Amino acid sequence: MNTRGLTLIEISLVILVIALLAAILLPPLCGPKPHMQCANHLRQLYTLGTVYASMHKGEWPDVSGEELWLSFTRTNPPLIALEERSILYCPILGDERGSGETDYSGPGMPWKKLGLGEAVGGDKPGNHGEQEGGYVLYKDGRVVEVEAIFLRR
């Protein structure tokens, strides 16, 4: 009876297969990082604005500041339902706000007065910590990560 152990190449292949499976399966199990959820919330708010505009002859709500995002909770039917209001809050801060609050700033003037490349919203300063940056949403739908120095202006 000839018993033979595994060769170095066979052991290496087994380790390689296990490592590949771990690399494929672990990221979805870990879930999105809070910073990425913040960027995703801003993209979703932009999408809600385009939905609103499609129902109102291409016009966004005629409000500015964070009132733009909050106005989506007051449409009939609401574009942001009560159970979905977490989209208005930064997941890094963790605790819930009141019904008339959001962690995202809005534009300084109504949507129709803004140019295509202008910022329409983003993280409020301090959402990600005092020394951290945040995300800015532009009128063309881009969400860009910025450093803290730019958010303080």
N, C-alpha and C positions, 0 to 999 in steps of 0.2 A: 504494500500500500504506500503510495507516494503522496504525502501531504505537502502542499506547497502554500506558503503565505502570499499575501498580496504584494505586488511589486510596487516600487516607488511611484511609477507612472499611474497605476490604478488608484492608489491612495490620493494622489494629486488630483486625478479626475473626479473622484468622489467629493473632495473638498471644494473643487471648482464648481461643481453642480450645486452643492449646498449653498455656497456663497452667491451664486447667480439667483437661485430661488429666494434667498433672503433679500437680495437687492430688489427683486421684483415685487415681493409680497409685503415688505415692511413699510415702505412709504405710504401706501393707501391706509394702512392700519394706524399710522401715527396721526393722520388727519392734517388739515391745513394749519399753518402757523397763524397766530393772531394778527401779525402784521399783514399777511396776505389776505386774511378775512376783511381787514379794514379796506384794502384796495378793492376787494370784491364788493363790499357794501357800496362804495362810491360808484362802481360800474353798474350795480343794480339800480341805484338812484338815478343814474343817467338814463338807463333803459326805461324806468318808470316815467321819466320826463318825456322821452320820445313816444311812449304809449299815450300819455296825456295829450301831447301835441297832435298825434294822429287822430284823436277824437275831437280836437278843437281847432280845426283848420290850420294845423301846423304851428300853432302858438303855444308856448309854455305859459305857466301861470305868470301873471303880471306882478310879481313880488320879488323882493331881493332878500339877501341874507339867508339865515337858516330857515326863514319862513317859507322859502321855496320848497325845501324838503318836507317840512311839516304840512304844507298844503296838500300833499299827496294822501295824508290821513283824513282829510276833510272832503274829498271828492265823493260823488254819489254814483256808484258804489265806491268805497275807499280803495285807492290803488295800494295802500299799505293797510292791511287789516290789523286789528288789535293784536292778534296773536303773532303777527309778523313784524312788530315794531322794533325788534332787535336789530333790524337793518339800519336804524337811526343811531345806534349806539356803537361805540368803539369796543371791540371785544377785549382789548388790552386792559381797559379800565374796570371791566367786570361787572360793576353794579348797575342796576337798571335806573333810568331817569323817569321823570314824570311824563305825562302824555304830551305836554307842550314843550319838550326839550329834545335836543339832538346833540351829538358829539361832533357833527360835521358843519363847518361854516358854509355859507352859500355865497352867491355873487354880490358885489357891492351895488349892483344896479339890476333892473329887470333883464331877463334873458335876451329879449329882442334888441337891446341896446349894446350887447356885448359883441365883440369881434370874434371871428372863428377861432383864433389862437389864444383867446383870453381864458383865464382860470374862472371856473364857475363854482368851485367848492373845494373842500379838502378837510383834512384833519384840523381840529382846533389846536392851537399851541398847547403842548403838555399832554396830549392824548397818549403819546407813546413814551412819556417821561420827559423830564426837563432837558436832558442832553440828547434826546433822540429826535429824529426827523419825523416825517409823516408822508402823506400822499396828497397830491393835488389833482383835481379833476378839471380837464379843459373842455371847452365847448365842442370840440370835435370828437369827444368821447375818450380821449387818452387819459390814463391815470399814470402819473409820474411820481416816483419816490424822490423826495427832496431832503436836504439836510436841515437841521434845526435852525440854523442861522436864517434861512429863507422864510421859515414859518413865523418868525417873530416880527416881521415887518407889518 
